[in-house]
Amino acid sequence: MTRLAIAQRLFAALLLTASAATALAQPLVIAITDSAAPFSQRNAQGELTGFNVDLAHELCRRLERPCRLHTMRFPEILPAVAAGKADIGMGNLLKTPERERLVRFSIPYWRSTSSFIGPHGSALPAAADRLPQARVCAIADTRQHHYLQQLRRDGGSIVATHGNGETIDKLTRGECTLALLPTVQALPFLQSPAGRNFAYVGAPRTRQHLGGDVRIALPPEAAELQQNVDAALRDMIRDGTHERLSRRYFPFSIL
């Protein structure tokens, strides 16, 4: 091999190394909502906090990538990931056939159920199809919202909101009789002074996509990133980091 050929190969190797280093230096853009306590919300200082926030930073640390958390409304997260505008979507998403056609999904990182919340002493109708006769709040474009739409009958009312905060606010002001939310997302409100007159109504629900495994969304072409995210999540679960982070916000295991 001539000296010129050796030099060309060395130069090509250096370019590949530099390219890989540049890719690792690029921040992972993580789409996340700031209205889903205790998963992601703003504290009194305006800082983003919550289980998903802590998990995102730990994920980036293990992937050796800087993080850039980009807050957006829940309905915007999946389209942003599908279009490649975000590398990761942490919107407490369940994998459905419709969503799986748009994005990739990680392994599960927590398991959800849904619950109705209402004033103490509230009761659910005996027949499920009579639920919309009450004025029920749910976050727009979520599985809870879609479930209520499927049940809707004349004379009922479903109030679409843009996050946990607005849902709880409308419930406490009496703008809706009940709210249907992921069970754990209602917990901080029920444990707060503002929620002392409210409670879970009926048993948690898992059927009709109201519960299931929550996953991280990734762009459709991000096969390698998905593998790395899955490996990092498995390591966090195995070494106890996942449980340690979740116990900062929940009095019970969420996985």
Buried (B, 14 or more C-beta within 10 A) or exposed (E): EEEEEEEEEEEEEEEEEEEEEEEEEEEBBBBBBBBBBBBBBBEEEEEBBBBBBBBBBBBBEBBEBEBEBBBBBBBBBBBBBBEEBBBBBBBBBBBBEEBEEBBBBBBBBBBBBBBBBBBEEBEBEEEEEBBBBBBBBBBBBBBBBBBBEEBBEEEBBBBBBBBBBBBBBBBBEEBBBBBBBBBBBBBBBBEEEEBEEBBBBEEBBBEBBBBBBBBBBBBBEBEEBBEBBBEBBEEBBEEEBBBEBBEEBBEEEBE
